[in-house]
Amino acid sequence: MFDVLIVGGGMVGASLAVALKPLNLKVGLIEAFALESNQQPSYDDRTVALSHGSRLIYQGMHIWSEIERGSEAIQHIHVSDRGHFGATRIHAAQEKVPALGYVVENRVLGRVLYNALPEPQYFELFMPATVTEVVPSPEQVDVVIQSGASTQTLSTQTLSTQLLVVADGARSPIREQLGITTTQHDYGQTAVITNVSTEYLPNQIAYERFTAQGPIALLPITNNRYSLVWTQPNVEVPTVMSWSDAEFLAQLQDAFGYRQGRFTKVGKRAAYPLVLVKTTTETAERTIIMGNASHAIHPVAGQGLNLSLRDVAVLTDLLADAVATGEDIGSSTLLAHYSAARQQDYRQTITYTDSLVRLFSNDHGLLGHLRAGGLSLMDRVPPLRRWVTQQSMGINQRKARLARGAELRV
Ligand SMILES: Cc1cc2nc3c(=O)[nH]c(=O)nc-3n(C[C@H](O)[C@H](O)[C@H](O)COP(=O)(O)OP(=O)(O)OC[C@H]3O[C@@H](n4cnc5c(N)ncnc54)[C@H](O)[C@@H]3O)c2cc1C
């Protein structure tokens, strides 16, 4: 019998497994694809901007220095709106933090997380293995898994756990099997991602530029490159993906301008359709839904993983208390506390992200002037800029121990 079984070893599931280490619980992690597999959907060519709040969480887990070595710090953010005057600039020094965020490639983060998984004495990794069925009951949750790299070697087994954590991504077949419903909003937009090089060195400057087509985010990454997230209306995506590299660079130059000089090089492109998905509840019997399976949000403000790491911090906090007092770690009371503790953060982060998308995706003349006004206003009114900045850095929330950068001890 496991204490905690985690379905999905993506960035959220693996982060939780590492965070649980000090509690000496018997933890199992089930992941469908090997880390280096081309089909691995979490550790792909994307990058994530980790907030200052996420840095504190990984610090508390003792893996920050490893992550930092493979990341690039953001010292300055420049936000602008194509076709309108007005821009805002946010500086780490002004906000009194070491950096506004840290950009890391998903693959690099994956390697750090998997290297830091708990000792075999307390931990079992099932990979590649797919969860095909979960059966919750008042005493335990039974989890049916199929393991094996090929159909010839496939074997089925049933595992049991006190607490099941479902972190199997935005489509989450397990969430559906549990009958948990979602509300969804299709933005009609797709994020085209790739890496680009520019004439001028990135110098730790990130850009967010809003255009009539959708936002463009340029995040500095290692080796003097930028990670690009270019949001496009769905109908434009086949054309954008078919452009030659030269055409792509020319179109990007036109949309972004020359703040970084010329765009000189572009890498492989990939497209991610953008849909807001939120479950109507985060819990079922002895089960917690976490990460993208619970809330998949627009990447405009780079908040998805940051929000999920706060799920991890709050759950480990509650589990540490339950272990210390000998309480049942899958009790309905613990699940209710988890759910209650997460609601405000979900509301704030989803509203913040969603309003940015709606405000900046609408090219209506009046809205254009309002947001241009808003950007220059934000530049001139420190409290307003501070609120937006703190929201983006994930430090506007009530703090679980890990979220304060503190260690978990029982
Ligand atoms: C273009 C883009 C840019 C982004 N940029 C940022 C950013 O800058 N900052 C940020 O904080 N967030 C960002 N995000 C969000 C971030 O990528 C997600 O929040 C994060 O990937 C969610 O991780 P997850 O582990 O919940 O889900 P996933 O990454 O989807 O992982 C789910 C895992 O579950 C496994 N799985 C699925 N089903 C099963 C099963 N039945 N059995 C076993 N395993 C299973 C999958 O193989 C996968 O490994 C971005 C997202 C996009 C699309």
The ligand as an SDF file (V2000), in Angstrom:
LIG
                    3D

 53 58  0  0  0  0  0  0  0  0999 V2000
    3.3560   27.5850  -24.8840 C   0  0  0  0  0  0  0  0  0  0  0  0
    3.3320   27.4510  -23.3960 C   0  0  0  0  0  0  0  0  0  0  0  0
    4.1870   28.2200  -22.6080 C   0  0  0  0  0  0  0  0  0  0  0  0
    4.1660   28.1280  -21.2070 C   0  0  0  0  0  0  0  0  0  0  0  0
    4.9700   28.9310  -20.4780 N   0  0  0  0  0  0  0  0  0  0  0  0
    4.9050   28.8840  -19.1140 C   0  0  0  0  0  0  0  0  0  0  0  0
    5.7150   29.7440  -18.3130 C   0  0  0  0  0  0  0  0  0  0  0  0
    6.4960   30.5470  -18.8240 O   0  0  0  0  0  0  0  0  0  0  0  0
    5.5990   29.6730  -16.9550 N   0  0  0  0  0  0  0  0  0  0  0  0
    4.7390   28.7840  -16.3550 C   0  0  0  0  0  0  0  0  0  0  0  0
    4.6550   28.7830  -15.1160 O   0  0  0  0  0  0  0  0  0  0  0  0
    3.9680   27.9580  -17.0940 N   0  0  0  0  0  0  0  0  0  0  0  0
    4.0350   27.9820  -18.4560 C   0  0  0  0  0  0  0  0  0  0  0  0
    3.2640   27.1270  -19.1910 N   0  0  0  0  0  0  0  0  0  0  0  0
    2.4030   26.1600  -18.4870 C   0  0  0  0  0  0  0  0  0  0  0  0
    3.1350   24.8480  -18.1470 C   0  0  0  0  0  0  0  0  0  0  0  0
    3.6970   24.3020  -19.3160 O   0  0  0  0  0  0  0  0  0  0  0  0
    2.1310   23.8870  -17.5150 C   0  0  0  0  0  0  0  0  0  0  0  0
    1.5960   24.5060  -16.3880 O   0  0  0  0  0  0  0  0  0  0  0  0
    2.7800   22.5810  -17.1000 C   0  0  0  0  0  0  0  0  0  0  0  0
    3.2870   21.9150  -18.2210 O   0  0  0  0  0  0  0  0  0  0  0  0
    1.7540   21.6840  -16.4280 C   0  0  0  0  0  0  0  0  0  0  0  0
    2.4070   20.5260  -16.0260 O   0  0  0  0  0  0  0  0  0  0  0  0
    1.5820   19.2270  -15.6000 P   0  0  0  0  0  0  0  0  0  0  0  0
    2.6230   18.3160  -15.0280 O   0  0  0  0  0  0  0  0  0  0  0  0
    0.3920   19.5920  -14.8170 O   0  0  0  0  0  0  0  0  0  0  0  0
    1.0040   18.6320  -16.9640 O   0  0  0  0  0  0  0  0  0  0  0  0
    1.7950   18.0370  -18.2160 P   0  0  0  0  0  0  0  0  0  0  0  0
    3.0040   18.8300  -18.4820 O   0  0  0  0  0  0  0  0  0  0  0  0
    0.8010   17.8900  -19.3180 O   0  0  0  0  0  0  0  0  0  0  0  0
    2.2420   16.5630  -17.7320 O   0  0  0  0  0  0  0  0  0  0  0  0
    1.3070   15.5350  -17.5600 C   0  0  0  0  0  0  0  0  0  0  0  0
    2.0920   14.2140  -17.5120 C   0  0  0  0  0  0  0  0  0  0  0  0
    1.1950   13.1520  -17.2510 O   0  0  0  0  0  0  0  0  0  0  0  0
    1.5340   12.0300  -18.0600 C   0  0  0  0  0  0  0  0  0  0  0  0
    0.3100   11.2060  -18.2150 N   0  0  0  0  0  0  0  0  0  0  0  0
   -0.8350   11.5580  -18.8360 C   0  0  0  0  0  0  0  0  0  0  0  0
   -1.7570   10.5670  -18.7220 N   0  0  0  0  0  0  0  0  0  0  0  0
   -1.1580    9.5720  -18.0110 C   0  0  0  0  0  0  0  0  0  0  0  0
   -1.5900    8.2940  -17.5550 C   0  0  0  0  0  0  0  0  0  0  0  0
   -2.8400    7.8350  -17.7930 N   0  0  0  0  0  0  0  0  0  0  0  0
   -0.7250    7.5120  -16.8760 N   0  0  0  0  0  0  0  0  0  0  0  0
    0.5540    7.9590  -16.6100 C   0  0  0  0  0  0  0  0  0  0  0  0
    1.0070    9.1780  -17.0100 N   0  0  0  0  0  0  0  0  0  0  0  0
    0.1570    9.9740  -17.6890 C   0  0  0  0  0  0  0  0  0  0  0  0
    2.0370   12.6590  -19.3510 C   0  0  0  0  0  0  0  0  0  0  0  0
    2.8610   11.7740  -20.0910 O   0  0  0  0  0  0  0  0  0  0  0  0
    2.7950   13.8820  -18.8380 C   0  0  0  0  0  0  0  0  0  0  0  0
    4.1460   13.6170  -18.5840 O   0  0  0  0  0  0  0  0  0  0  0  0
    3.2620   27.2110  -20.5840 C   0  0  0  0  0  0  0  0  0  0  0  0
    2.4000   26.4290  -21.3710 C   0  0  0  0  0  0  0  0  0  0  0  0
    2.4240   26.5400  -22.7530 C   0  0  0  0  0  0  0  0  0  0  0  0
    1.4770   25.7080  -23.5790 C   0  0  0  0  0  0  0  0  0  0  0  0
  1  2  1  0
  2  3  1  0
  2 52  2  0
  3  4  2  0
  4  5  1  0
  4 50  1  0
  5  6  2  0
  6  7  1  0
  6 13  1  0
  7  8  2  0
  7  9  1  0
  9 10  1  0
 10 11  2  0
 10 12  1  0
 12 13  2  0
 13 14  1  0
 14 15  1  0
 14 50  1  0
 15 16  1  0
 16 17  1  0
 16 18  1  0
 18 19  1  0
 18 20  1  0
 20 21  1  0
 20 22  1  0
 22 23  1  0
 23 24  1  0
 24 25  2  0
 24 26  1  0
 24 27  1  0
 27 28  1  0
 28 29  2  0
 28 30  1  0
 28 31  1  0
 31 32  1  0
 32 33  1  0
 33 34  1  0
 33 48  1  0
 34 35  1  0
 35 36  1  0
 35 46  1  0
 36 37  1  0
 36 45  1  0
 37 38  2  0
 38 39  1  0
 39 40  1  0
 39 45  2  0
 40 41  1  0
 40 42  2  0
 42 43  1  0
 43 44  2  0
 44 45  1  0
 46 47  1  0
 46 48  1  0
 48 49  1  0
 50 51  2  0
 51 52  1  0
 52 53  1  0
M  END
$$$$
